[in-house]
Amino acid sequence: MLFDRTNVWSEDFSEYTEAASGAWLGQSQSRAVTFVSPGGAVFSSEGAPLVVDVLDGPPELGDEAESVGEFDLLLPSGELVMEESGGGGRETVLALPPGDWRARWSGFGERAAEEREYVEQADAGPRPDRYLLQLWPLRAPGPVVILRGH
């Protein structure tokens, strides 16, 4: 899950279930909480490289990524919390410029990471997957859009 550190949660934490809609990318109705799970449960905030780029405008869409999705990312505090799914309670906090952003999440090498998980080669060296989160100023609210991936 991705959300701003200052997010005010509902009493029943319904944002979690709204965001986890069944697709690999989903968002709560408030747009405050985003669910990202490319490659199934392969991605975690530990072990797979993540690069974050802050841009002036939308980047070009390349062909290399296996999964690509876009969504709004509201960061009033500038502290992006990336919380591991599944109740593990682990989180990573990234300091970013505060504001309302359009975001693109791209995953590379996910099929190779899934195959490695299935054949239990978790200790076979560095993970083959990597991820890219690109942010640019939000001009108008937009829906979650899955451009590529399962």
C-alpha positions, 0 to 999 in steps of 0.5 A: 500500500502507498499512502501519505504519512498524515493520511487520516484513516476511517474507523474500519480502515475501509481504504484497504479493501477499497484499494485492493480491488483484485487487480494488481493496481487499485485505489481507495475512493478518496485516492489517498491509498493505493494498492500496488502488487505487480507480479503477485506477492513477489514485490516487497519493499525489501530486496527489489530495487525501486527508483523514484523520479520526480519529473516536470511532466508525463514521461514517455511510455517505453516497451521494456516494463512488464507492468505499467500503471498510472494513478494519482498520488496525494502527498500533502506531507511529502512522506510516502509510506510504502507498507508491505501487504499481508499484515507484516507491518513493515514499511518504508518511508520515502521523503518526496516533495509535498503535493498532488502527483500523477504517478506511473509505477513500472515493473521490470523482470517480474516474470523472472522473479515469479519463476525464481519464487516458484522453483525456490531459487530465492538464494540464487543471487540478486533479484531479477526484478526492479521497479520505477515510480515516476511522479509529475505534477497532477493537472486534474484528478484521473482514474487508475489506469493499467497500461500493461500487466496482469 
